[in-house]
Amino acid sequence: MPSPRSLSPRPGPKPAIFALLAAAASLVLAGCRSEAPPAPAATDASGVRAASAPFPRSAPVPRREAFFGLHFDLHPQAADTSLGADVSEDNIRELLERVRPDYVQYDCKGHAGWAGYPTEVGWPSPGIVKDSLAVWRKATRDLGVGLYVHYSGVWDSKAVAEHPDWARVDADGKRDPNATSVFGPYADELLIPQLVEVAGKYGLDGVWADGECWAAQLDWSPRALAAWTKETGHRDAPRDRSDPRWLEWKTFHRRAFERYLAHWIDAVHAAAPGLQLTSNWMYTTFAPKPPEAELDFLSGDYSPGLSVDRARVEARYLASTGLPWDLMAWGFDKGRDLGWSIKPAEHLMQEAAVVLMQGGGFQIYHQPTRSGRVVEPIVAQEEAVAAFCRAREAVSHKSASVPQVALLLSSESFWDRSEAVFSPWGDVFLELEGALQALLNLHYSVDILAEHQLEPRLGEFPLVVVPDSHRLTPDFRRALTGYVERGGSLLLLGERCARLFEPILGVAFEGPPARQAAELGSVSGVVNADGVWQKVSPPAFPARAAGYRYPTRDERKDGEVAATVHPFGKGLVAAVYGPLASIYFRSHHPWIRDFIGHLAYEIFPEPAVEVRGPAGVDVALRRTRDGRLSVHLLNTAALPLPDRHGFTDFIPPLAGLEVAVRTAQRPRAVTWVPDGGRLDWSWRDGRLTVAVPRLAVHGVLVVEP
């Protein structure tokens, strides 16, 4: 269904916003190179261009430049009996020659704590019959492929079993059977020496440390309590959220983890210069804060189920960090009444495209057999997905966003809501994801930023959206208010964040928010919106109501203001006084989407990109590495429903899309990647209109200046 802004008559543009968009487009096009894209490469039967990167390589690609990788871990166990038995150089070479990855991450030590190689520092699995890492190192070195290891850090069950005093302790005084304490000697006595050992023994290129920030837990061990008293002066520690020092207690643990992380990173870098290191999920949405530890790149593995939705969030946040990054998709999943099974290649292509359209690197996670063989179905899947990615590499990797919509990931709200030291699991990001999904279904190009990223860049974005964030610092609230005063547009989605900005909304809040029945009068029809709503007074001019809610579906009776728009300074602020973001997350009801879309259109009527087509098309407006304007289109049809897992090998193609792009100059040509085809287009008065006859999974409109 087309978005409401495509259907509604267009009012005259706001001069400030139009000027901002035109300036952004001019900057995009001013530095563009004039040469045409490379001639189309040969295509396979599916029409996907074959990878053209030279192979074998003379040397591995540095991780900061790497684009496509493979990950294999086994998490060795005490019960293993055949580790390495079927590892062969021939099997590995066939995999590498067909897939041509930039790097491979192979098993070293998993969460159980048993090493998969013959270590002299830790505990080698009794099931090792051949040194797998040695074979992988030989094959990868011969072909110029980087070799990294998967290593479990904080989560080490064997270390805790052997050294109970290394364990994290819970609030009831029980030792954690899996998590080590970051206040203990684990890093110095095992992690650092073992990483130095494995790096030197095999000449590794890097380490992908797993089981780190997401495995760290609040710790009541004697060492942790002593550190707490020394740092804060408190003689006792909070036991639960009811303690007013709870946030301070969690902040203390975050600082402790970062000290632990910086310590082992610095120590390993010093002992093995050039080794490229990361800690899984650190400085991502799991830890939305400025980096302090000297990681060489950022990385994470999004969940096997609902991966497209998770990747939509993670990729957009990582793209805003300014650091080299990649994301890992699980190459297998588990459906209802089905064991772990390999995903069809088409399924993974859709997941990969989410990452590619944000400029990131992509890797696929599989497990070989327990004896170490990578079986043919895995090789075939990875070969197909690699070709899909390589065909888009030139116009996707390390691309830069053209700012349009900034969606706030409030770290302040996150730290308060999360029960863990780091981790957004549970419903912590429910409102964020609901808002993102609605905005993407409305064809907006969206970046996700935390406060520390957004505040210095506020002036770049014509629209800022705040999902229902309940904690924002006074300084950041002042920054957002100033942004509106200077001509920006601010959309507040929910009563909690609206209350933080009551002075600039043009309404008075009446009583506390309350849970109540609500029927929302959307532009498309009346839709249920039960939940917590804030009652507000009728808006005073120049503020105005932008939507109403009713206790029943009878729109004639007892209407209450559901949303308002208020001119403030040179800008506009719109607010919704109920839980539409979370409702959309749970329902994806199109009339909720249309209500949000109509409100966004009220304050941001002229985005740089518009799409006439169904809701299932994600858009990203980017600049390629060589400066060309590019519009990424992702077909999100056939996504699994939120309450189940699913597999797909067919994504219904979308036909008849029309894309309009504001450009300051008439383009020389518009090219469709991956096949290099030229499209029919027209340009008039700074508006490029392109007809896209068919969108299979992902394609990129590249504007040639």
Buried (B, 14 or more C-beta within 10 A) or exposed (E): BBBBBBBBEEEEBBEBBBEBBBEBBEEBBEEBEEEEBEEBBEBEEEEBBEBBBEBEBEEBBBBEEBBBBBBBBBBBBEEBEBBBBBBBEEBBBBBBEBBBBBBBBBBBBBBBBBBBBBBEBBBBBEBBBBBBBBBBBBBBBEBBBBBBBBBBBBBBBBBBBEBEBBBBBBEEEEBBEBBBBBBBBBBEBBBBBBBBBBBEBBEBBBBBBBBBBBBBBBBBBEBBBEBBEEEEEBEEBBEEEEEEBBBBBBEBBBEBBBBBBBBBBBBBBEBBEEBBBBBBBBBBBBBBBEBEBEBBBBBBBBBBBBBBBBBBBBBBBBBBBEBBBBBBBBBBBBBEEEEEEBBBBBBBBBBBBBBBBBBBBBBBBBBBBBBBBBEEEBBBBBBBBBBBBBBBBBBBBBBBBBBBBBBBBBBBBBBBBBBBBBBBEEEBBBBBBBBBBBBBBBBBBBBBBBBEBBBEEBEBBBBBBBBBBBBBEEEBBEBBBBBBBEBBBBBBBBBBBBBBBBEBBBBEBEEEBEEBEBBBBBBBEBBBBBBBBBBBEEBEEEBBBBBBBBEEEEEEEEBBBBBBBBBBBEBBBBBBBBBBBBBBBEBBBBBBBBBBBBBBBBBBBBBBBBBBBBBBBBBBBBBBEEBBBBBBBBBBBBBBEEEEBBBBEEBEEBEEBBBBBBBBBEBEEBBBBBBBEEBEBEBEEBEBBBEBEEBBBBBBBBBBB
